[in-house]
């Protein structure tokens, strides 16, 4: 069994940096996601530096857009069961204060929403 972080968005996801190995995948749908999967990270994201890199990737991806959505799920692929999300939660991008907020328990999907911030 392999642990994955799957990443989807309502916008096209670009390449990540080499340190986190965010791999491009053919767009496909996993039950529970609102958008097609575009990227994956094998063996999950557990270490502090990995969480920092993932948050930077999300911020870089969302920077050109006034509003957009990124979805991340931590799922285990056993090749014997269909992948599915068991629980969902939402978080506004501007409310992320620490990379640890990106820790997603196995079977969970986190939707990160960037909205325009009024000054």
C-alpha positions as CSV (number, residue, x, y, z in Angstrom):
1,X,0.0,0.0,0.0
2,X,1.2,3.5,-0.9
3,X,0.2,6.7,0.8
4,X,-0.6,9.6,-1.6
5,X,-1.5,13.3,-1.4
6,X,-3.7,13.9,-4.4
7,X,-4.0,17.5,-5.6
8,X,-6.8,19.0,-7.7
9,X,-7.8,22.6,-8.6
10,X,-10.3,24.6,-10.6
11,X,-7.2,26.0,-12.4
12,X,-4.4,24.2,-14.2
13,X,-1.7,23.2,-11.7
14,X,1.9,24.0,-12.7
15,X,5.1,22.1,-11.8
16,X,6.3,22.0,-8.3
17,X,9.9,22.3,-7.1
18,X,12.2,19.3,-7.1
19,X,12.4,19.0,-3.4
20,X,8.9,17.8,-2.9
21,X,8.4,15.7,-6.0
22,X,4.9,16.9,-7.0
23,X,4.2,14.6,-9.9
24,X,2.0,15.4,-12.9
25,X,-0.7,12.9,-13.6
26,X,-3.4,12.6,-16.3
27,X,-6.5,14.4,-15.0
28,X,-8.9,11.9,-13.4
29,X,-11.7,11.9,-10.9
30,X,-11.7,10.5,-7.4
31,X,-15.1,10.3,-5.7
32,X,-15.4,13.2,-3.3
33,X,-13.3,15.7,-5.2
34,X,-15.0,18.6,-7.0
35,X,-12.2,18.8,-9.6
36,X,-10.0,16.4,-11.5
37,X,-6.8,15.2,-9.9
38,X,-3.8,16.9,-11.6
39,X,-0.9,16.2,-9.3
40,X,0.2,13.6,-6.7
41,X,2.8,13.3,-4.0
42,X,3.8,9.7,-3.3
43,X,4.4,8.6,0.3
44,X,2.4,11.6,1.7
45,X,3.6,14.8,3.3
46,X,4.6,14.4,7.0
47,X,7.7,16.4,7.7
48,X,7.7,20.1,8.6
49,X,9.8,21.0,5.5
50,X,7.4,19.1,3.2
51,X,4.4,21.0,4.6
52,X,6.3,24.3,4.1
53,X,7.0,23.3,0.5
54,X,3.4,22.3,-0.1
55,X,2.1,25.5,1.3
56,X,4.5,27.5,-0.9
57,X,3.4,25.5,-3.9
58,X,-0.3,26.3,-3.2
59,X,0.5,30.0,-2.7
60,X,2.5,30.1,-5.9
61,X,-0.3,28.4,-7.8
62,X,-3.0,30.7,-6.5
63,X,-1.0,33.9,-6.8
64,X,-2.2,34.8,-10.3
65,X,-5.8,34.4,-9.5
66,X,-8.2,36.6,-7.6
67,X,-10.2,33.5,-6.5
68,X,-9.5,29.8,-7.0
69,X,-9.7,26.5,-5.2
70,X,-7.2,23.8,-4.4
71,X,-8.1,20.4,-3.0
72,X,-5.7,18.0,-1.3
73,X,-6.6,14.5,0.0
74,X,-4.5,12.0,1.8
75,X,-5.5,8.5,0.5
76,X,-3.9,5.1,0.6
77,X,-3.8,3.1,-2.7
78,X,-4.0,-0.6,-1.9
79,X,-4.9,-1.7,-5.5
80,X,-7.7,-3.8,-3.9
81,X,-10.1,-1.0,-3.0
82,X,-11.4,2.0,-4.9
83,X,-10.1,5.3,-3.7
84,X,-12.7,7.5,-1.9
85,X,-12.8,10.4,0.5
86,X,-14.3,9.7,3.9
87,X,-14.4,13.2,5.3
88,X,-14.1,16.8,4.0
89,X,-13.1,20.1,5.5
90,X,-12.6,23.7,4.1
91,X,-10.0,26.3,4.9
92,X,-9.5,29.9,3.5
93,X,-6.0,30.4,2.1
94,X,-5.6,33.7,3.9
95,X,-6.4,32.0,7.2
96,X,-3.5,29.5,7.0
97,X,-1.0,30.7,9.6
98,X,1.2,27.6,9.8
99,X,2.1,24.8,7.3
100,X,0.9,22.3,9.9
101,X,-2.7,23.3,8.9
102,X,-2.0,21.3,5.7
103,X,-1.7,18.0,7.6
104,X,-4.5,15.9,6.2
105,X,-5.5,12.7,8.0
106,X,-5.8,9.5,5.9
107,X,-9.1,9.5,4.0
108,X,-9.7,13.2,4.4
109,X,-10.0,15.9,1.8
110,X,-9.0,19.5,2.5
111,X,-10.4,22.2,0.2
112,X,-8.4,25.4,0.3
113,X,-10.2,28.4,-1.1
114,X,-8.7,31.7,-2.1
115,X,-11.1,34.6,-2.1
116,X,-10.6,38.3,-2.7
117,X,-9.7,40.0,0.6
118,X,-11.2,43.5,1.1
119,X,-8.9,46.1,2.5
